[in-house]
Amino acid sequence: METEKILDDVGRVEIVSDANVPWPATHMQPPAKIRQAVGGADEWKLVYFCRYHTAEQMKKIIHAQFATTLFDAKGQGTTVQNYTVTTNPAANQLIVRCPVEQDLDAVLEMLNEIDIPPVQVHIDCMVSELNASMTMDRETTLLVENLFGEGITLGGKDDGAGGVLPAFPGASLREPVRSKYGLKIGVDRPDEGHRVQTLVDILVSRGYLKVLMQPTLEVLNGQTAKVLSKQRVPLEQITVQSGGYGDDVILSTQTKYYEVVDSLQITPHVFADGSISLTTHVQIASYLAPQGVTQSQVVTERTITSKDNRIRPGESLIIGGMRKTAKRDVVRGVPVLKDIPLLNLLFSGRDFEEQATELLFVLTPAISTKGRPNPDMQDMLEQRHSSPLSRAGAE
């Protein structure tokens, strides 16, 4: 009972109680101009509460617009000290010191023009990756002793352990694991001196992978938003060794860990005509992509970079569409006999593989509505984090 109580208490989603607290009246006051006598001379100071931007951002602009830089003969720059700009980050205040009131009025006029609401961009992203692989492998083991009663032997090489190696191997040449399994069909007569072994091993493998990533970003105009997801996944690495009993192939496995990283980095730029430009860097990785006749897992990584484009709000842009197909077909066999239908099953081996990949990256930017009510978000989180049993009880 105590365990259930703790789990229920910790897993409860609570509404923010002070989400709608009024803004402090102090921060709503108009800019204050203060006249002071310092060192026997009058000077003016402006105390300004930044409304839509940080005080550090405003400080850089005021410095660039009103501070004069002089250069001496050696090229060393010095800034005239008539203007001093200081920030109070805790209150987001800007304090500007000017020599005369007219200069202070010019600074205030500039602040009223540039301290305006920034544009916030909502970006829906969709990254889709498709990976399909199909292989067809056929190998033939052939051995006929005392052919035509003349003591002639026709067949593959001896493996050193009393067996016969495939006369026409398939995918086992490039993937030794393939030689450890399969279904052989044919004739096998182990009569001493009159052995007849005709076996055909055919294997068809199919595999596919689908990856869909749908991140959503909210970012101010000109700022960079980044989403990073990292996984450390185990993958088996197969090592092939020869020299076992009868020179048999020995396979050893070793588990190694790889980092699979998905990242999305976007910087939007909104223009006066309503269009939006997105500087984008995308990296998507997966570790379940099937490959080869054994359909073993491999780590894949795709990267897309787009530096300049134009999108109208509400429209989508495909910045990365990549399709790739690869086919591989190797036939090993006896000349002429390998080209005769049906007979080629006994006198040839085949290694066929076809792979196809597609990567699609779609961006849909729009001007953001700047948030959702907190109770609505609470309902959404409670629904997503509730257990199936509690959902059934509520229904």
C-alpha positions, 0 to 999 in steps of 0.5 A: 500500500505504501509503495502504491501511495508513493508511486501515485504521489510522485506520478501526479501532474500538478497545475502551476498554481502561480501561472497567472500572477500579475506582473510587478508594478515596478517593471511597468513604470515608464523609463526614468531620467535622472540628473546628477552632479558628479565630479562638479559636472552635470550628467544624465542617466536613463533607467530603462526596463527592457520589455521584449529583449534582454538587457545584454542585447540592448546594451550591444546595440546602444554601444554600437550606435552611440559609443565612438571609437577612435584609432591612434597612429598604431591602430589601437582603438579607444572608446570615448567614455561620455557614454556608459551602458550598464545592465542589471540582469536580475531585473532586465534593466538597462542603465545608460549614462549620457553627458547631456539630456539631448543625447539621453532623449536620442537613446530613449527614442532608439530604445522605443524603436528597437525594443519591440516584440520578437517574432517566434517561429513554430517549426514542425519537422518530419524525418522519414527513413526507409530501408529495404533489403532482399537477398537470394543465395544459392550454392551447390555441393556436388560429388560423384565418385567412380563416374561412368565406372572409370574411377573418375571423381567429379565434385568439390574439395574435401573439407578435411573432416570427411565432408565436401565443400560447396563446388559453387558457393554463394554468399558464404564467401562474403558472409561466413555465418551463412555457411552455418545454416540453411536447408539442402535439398538433393541426393546423398548416397554415402556408398564407399567408393560410389558416393553420390552427393548432389545438394542445392541450398537456396535461401531468400532473405527479406528485411526492412526498416522504417524510422519516423522522427517528428520533433517540434521546435519553438524558437525566436527569430534569428536564434538557434534551437537544437534537439539532441537524442543519444543512445548507446546500443550494443551490436555483435561483431563476428570474427572469422577464424580458420584452423579448427578441427578439419580446418573448419571455420570458427566464428566468435562474437564480441559485443561492442557499444556504439553511440546512435545520435539523432540531432536537429539544429534550426535557425529561422529568419523571418522577412518582411514579406512573410517568408521564412528562411531556415538554416538547418543541420539534421543528423539521423542515425539508426542501428536496426537496418538489415543488411546482407544475406544474414540480415544483420544489424548495422549502424547507419547515419545520414546528415542533411545541411541546408543554409538558405531557402524561402518558405511561406508560412504554413507551407512545407519544404522538402530540404532532403530527399535522397533515394538510393538503390543498389543491386549485386548479382554474382553467378559462379559456375561451369561455363555453358552448363551454368546457362542451361535452365534446370541444369544450372542448379547443379553446376552453378551458384548465385549470390544476389542482393538488392538494397533500397534506401530513402531519406525524406526531411520535411519542414513546416514553419509557421508564426507561433501563437506563443504558448498553450494554457497550462490546464490543457497541457496538464490534461495532455500529460496525464493522458500520455502518462496514465497506465492502460488499466487506469484508462480502462477504469476511467472509461 
